[in-house]
Amino acid sequence: MAIIKSFAGRNIRKPGGYSRTLTDNSGGSPIESNDTIFIIGESSLGQPGDVEGIQEFTAGQLSSLVAKYGSGPIVDCANAAVKPSRTPGISGAGKILVWKTNSSTQASLDVNSVGDVDVLYSIKDLAVGKIGNDISVTISAGTAGDQKAVKISQLGLVDENLGENEDLPGISIEYTGDATTAVMAITGVSQTNKVLSVVLAGDETDGSAGLSINLREYSLKGLADFINGKVGYSCSLSTNKYASKSGNELDAVSAVDVTSAVILKRIQYEILEVINASARVEAVLGATVSEGGPKLVAGVFLSGGAQGASINSDFSNGLAQSLAEDYNVALPAVSRDASDEITAEGFTDVGSTYDIDSILAGLDAHLRLRGDVEARKEAQGMGGIRDAAKANVFTSVESLGSELVQIAMQDVQVVGADGSLYWGHPHVQAAMFAGVRLGTAVGEPLTHKRIAANAVGHVVDPETGISSGDFNSDLDSAAAIDAGVTYTEKSGSINRIVVDNTTYGVDGSFVFNRGSVMEAAQFVAKDVRGVAEEVFIGKKVSNGAAQSIKNVIRNRLIELNAPDVNIITASDDAPQGFVEETFVVTVEGNTAYVEVEVKPVQGLDFIFITFTMGDISQAA
């Protein structure tokens, strides 16, 4: 029977360091410190997460992220998180993990063989998405022989003139035996399984025989040498540059007399290589083996490209897949229900059915799963809600009531990835908040940090820049803070975050109401847990093990209290950031139990100054 230890309501079997964090009023969860954001949402281009999984980019690879995903919430949030602030010394997210929710489809075009019977080439948009419907293909007659010229066009862009195939011979084959007839054919049940056959008729007295050769087993040079070694055949490689090409690439031939030399070519593959030199499309041969080159086409557009829809489960599936990843902040890149996104401004596909309350509730549930004693993959969450009625936002945020999630409610005018100003929805503001969190030291509050927004408003018309929402950051500050909203206010010429507010709001907990304190408290637990695991797990329980564990953890806590670290802070009852009187280590068999009260660093939110006015008294 396995050894099972009960701790924090969980049955622990796997050896390792485990922890929980206690405060005066309830329990919290630790979090690893890093500079990684996980963005889950839609984009105009790219494969969905259920096809490609979670994709990873560094801040320096932002241009690669944009090239892959095109435009939309993923790109907007990544750009905002990398460049979030105008406060000196704040960098932003260093790594971006992406899960795309909408299943975009590739625009495609089938080009038939010259006989217009079978599909010879299936051509698809490389980018994946409805923009591929703007791509057209032209295949025209080339300079001579079996040459074809290929051009790929896209609306608004310069044409790709890909040139012509070379029309080079592959091998030369001739039957030289004494059979009356020799008929060769190249056929196949698929493009990857062709057979070259030669059927002889009449009396063969020289020992020659018919052939049946699986072409995929030979290179062209190997095929020529193999056939040339057969009695009654002469075969040679015609073009040295094709020596290593697969014999399977030879064009299909239904029946040809080879009693005289016959040249076999790979025209279909030559043209395929020309098409695949494009930076816009990719092509594969059709499933059916066909003879001849492609049918000529003149500017025929690809079709079937679509943005693709997202539903609630696309977000929850992405969050579930992210459990294997370490990151600091999870961000759903959406601020409204799909019905609002569709009818108002066409932000999502008409088939989308997600709703923001479910997504944010799912985010909170996932963060609690990550913070489970066994999971040890803790993270915080950021999100946005866009509603012209502030009361609706306040109600949703209060209902969420999570110490792990912070919610933005304002639109922001920012510089996009393309260098142009645009109005982003609250999830973009939330991405900026996340970038500030990731670009500052652990425990540094968001409070009064500048964001890199040109302007801020509540439900702004992007054409006029006028707010239609009823939230006023000056008049509604108390209500917004009480509800648990994180928002910004105008201060001179800049926009700054008012308070590092979580959506907790259940009571006045100094930990759960401040994102920075949550970060610090959770970091301490995870960091100390990691140190203890590294030093002691898998080692013998030596004499004085309890004292050794206590010494190692005490030293680590002292380091966390150092002035240049300052993740825990000195207090009258904790000169080094932890209360010595509460520090107890007990070893029972193969298990050590550690209890200690620590003082996570807090941000200075208030300065109260009392002036006493004294009467003037003078004498001369």
Order of alpha helices (4+ residues) and beta strands (2+ residues): beta-beta-beta-beta-beta-alpha-beta-alpha-alpha-beta-beta-beta-beta-beta-beta-beta-beta-beta-beta-alpha-beta-beta-beta-alpha-beta-beta-alpha-beta-alpha-alpha-beta-alpha-beta-beta-beta-alpha-beta-alpha-beta-beta-alpha-alpha-beta-beta
